């Protein structure tokens, strides 16, 4: 395996990590900003008010995108196994 192939595998791995985590991070950030605006407007500083909505939003994203995330991971694993077996 050449250095170029190793770098390509690393690039694909980092791309996959970004694709898998980006929906969760974006939803968590959006919900966090909305809750922060609400807390600033009402002057309620409760820790659970930020944790519970973020947790529920992440669970909802996992419910909607879980099957496509699993399919992406399966394709990536098949690609890596074929690279290992082929070379």
Steps between C-alpha positions, in 0.01 A plus 500: 500500500645831396503823693245645260256217569539545876437873469193431285365261764558761771326764290201270444489423873496867599236575238284218636542628855389848395202365305390288794533764770393814317121451527527440875730797555286736293176401672663524842641844417169631365303373800765642734478845343120497519508395865766763577285772344201378701704495821634849436152632433342340807806508729450134590836331553419133535752236391241238412329748268797476264575130541158344450400677174842431347475136602152466352604675178800271460278196557262631233786546253620150579151368437471676164855445373594177677445271204690723256788535747513123536500458121788749467698314765434165330617633164811646658578173681451299180738736320764466772469120512535480122813717522643272769412183312617633166832631601 
